[in-house]
Amino acid sequence: MTQHVSQSVEQHSFEQDSFEQEFDIVIVGGGIVGLSFACELAATDFSVAVVERNELKAISDEPDCRVSAINRFALQHFKRFGETVGSNAWQSILSERACVFDKMFVWDQTGAGQIQFDSVELGVSELGIIIENNVLQHSLLEMVKAADNITYLCPEEISEIDYRQDDSVPENGIESEGQLSTVTLSSGVQLTARLLVGADGANSKVREVVSIQRSQKSYQQQGLVCNVATSEKHQHTAWQCFMPTGPLAFLPLYNGYSSIVWSLDEDSAAEQMALDDEAFKRSLAEASEFKLGEITDVSQRFLFPLMHGHATDYVRPGLALIGDAAHSIHPLAGQGANLGIADAAALADVIRTADQAGRQWFALHTLSKYQRQRKGANQLMEMSMTGFKELFGQKSGLVAEIRNAGLTLVDHLPALKYRIIKQALGI
Ligand SMILES: Cc1cc2nc3c(=O)[nH]c(=O)nc-3n(C[C@H](O)[C@H](O)[C@H](O)COP(=O)(O)OP(=O)(O)OC[C@H]3O[C@@H](n4cnc5c(N)ncnc54)[C@H](O)[C@@H]3O)c2cc1C
């Protein structure tokens, strides 16, 4: 094992204006992915700091509008985090605010094509859960705070990053101890790290500082999100309708409501936002072909611009990008956070294994293993989402006919159907 920096700073307790503290790993960004990565490192010998600029908003009685479909792979990891740090935060969140879904029903609005996935046919208890992002973050944060080796710094903004690693091949094959990167926070506190992890979202400052390029393209769509009550029960099913204007999802919530993620071109999004609640309820029910009956209640609506982008590299010596900092995709299959959680698991595994073998866990050749494990899988998912979006955006009669026939055909080909769903579930 290589030597680790031990640190005894208590959480949130930097008192001096200017203070330097050494960590093995500094994670910039305490979103779902940054916190998941921190949890992966709980109860290890690594000293870890998480820097997050925004305090989490309190959990309210009404469900929040930003939710995520979380797959089985991620669920298994969250359960293990709780066991590792001896916290029941995850179990209590699961029972109170998560909605298990055991079926998915996908249909093409332009025809008769449809496909259904059922956990029973897969031999599993559920396909995943729908959970508010905010609630999930609270639960992960509780587990982070229960870990002795993790310091959570919030609200703290990064004001400067001094990245000092170089790419040169070690002389005589002997690796150096690696140089420390320094992160200066808005409070004046300086943190040094052997490994700097960018989990700071699509506009990652960490990525920018080391000049890693990112291909970025707008889908020319906005994601309209809100929560609705419906006259028919959601049946613990994730409903997804493909329309030429974009996909519309009804995701089941713990309180019987459904979370709406409706991808619309810019003009249609503006039109839907301009409708009063009654008109919007009618418009949404019609768009969903009344699959859940009438819309009887609707929350405030929000729009999110939809982009996809991919970093050319995920790693540099002593630096790695995870989650949306490395890639972002269309939300149509609810995979963005799941991919980031899988990145976090893979990166943690690579550095833990290298450390246990006495190798340099922050060296480029170690971190490259993480990139090799994750980049292809993430690119494939990104291309599939973009392909789906294009395919279902086609209005041509012939394309629509083939598409509808294809959906129904896949529904009758169990082997292919379950390969697709297993990929989405991360199993
Ligand atoms: C409408 C919509 C629906 C979606 N639905 C799903 C779904 O059902 N399932 C799914 O898996 N994914 C879904 N996604 C994608 C998912 O939300 C994202 O992939 C995921 O939230 C990315 O998490 P992240 O932690 O990588 O980044 P972010 O959530 O962007 O977190 C980055 C964090 O870093 C912090 N930060 C940034 N810069 C700094 C700085 N300089 N200093 C300190 N802190 C900083 C930010 O405050 C933030 O907390 C959806 C996306 C959209 C738009």
The ligand as a Gaussian input file, in Angstrom:
#p B3LYP/6-31G(d) Opt

LIG

0 1
 C      -34.848000      16.678000     -17.359000
 C      -33.790000      15.688000     -16.945000
 C      -34.182000      14.424000     -16.463000
 C      -33.216000      13.463000     -16.094000
 N      -33.615000      12.241000     -15.647000
 C      -32.682000      11.297000     -15.311000
 C      -33.065000       9.995000     -14.847000
 O      -34.260000       9.658000     -14.744000
 N      -32.076000       9.098000     -14.518000
 C      -30.759000       9.407000     -14.640000
 O      -29.914000       8.534000     -14.354000
 N      -30.378000      10.626000     -15.084000
 C      -31.282000      11.596000     -15.413000
 N      -30.894000      12.827000     -15.848000
 C      -29.455000      13.135000     -15.901000
 C      -28.936000      13.428000     -14.516000
 O      -29.741000      14.412000     -13.877000
 C      -27.481000      13.927000     -14.588000
 O      -26.731000      13.055000     -15.425000
 C      -26.857000      13.888000     -13.195000
 O      -27.587000      14.705000     -12.295000
 C      -25.403000      14.391000     -13.256000
 O      -24.886000      14.379000     -11.950000
 P      -23.443000      14.997000     -11.660000
 O      -23.258000      14.843000     -10.180000
 O      -22.434000      14.419000     -12.579000
 O      -23.550000      16.518000     -12.080000
 P      -24.463000      17.717000     -11.439000
 O      -25.788000      17.199000     -11.013000
 O      -24.406000      18.796000     -12.437000
 O      -23.646000      18.073000     -10.135000
 C      -22.470000      18.859000     -10.175000
 C      -22.272000      19.478000      -8.807000
 O      -21.046000      20.204000      -8.796000
 C      -21.242000      21.464000      -8.166000
 N      -20.246000      22.380000      -8.725000
 C      -20.110000      22.751000     -10.022000
 N      -19.070000      23.584000     -10.164000
 C      -18.539000      23.747000      -8.920000
 C      -17.452000      24.521000      -8.415000
 N      -16.704000      25.262000      -9.232000
 N      -17.197000      24.479000      -7.099000
 C      -17.946000      23.712000      -6.258000
 N      -18.984000      22.960000      -6.683000
 C      -19.278000      22.983000      -7.993000
 C      -22.684000      21.843000      -8.507000
 O      -23.213000      22.737000      -7.568000
 C      -23.379000      20.489000      -8.468000
 O      -23.882000      20.184000      -7.187000
 C      -31.838000      13.786000     -16.225000
 C      -31.431000      15.035000     -16.705000
 C      -32.401000      15.976000     -17.069000
 C      -31.965000      17.315000     -17.610000

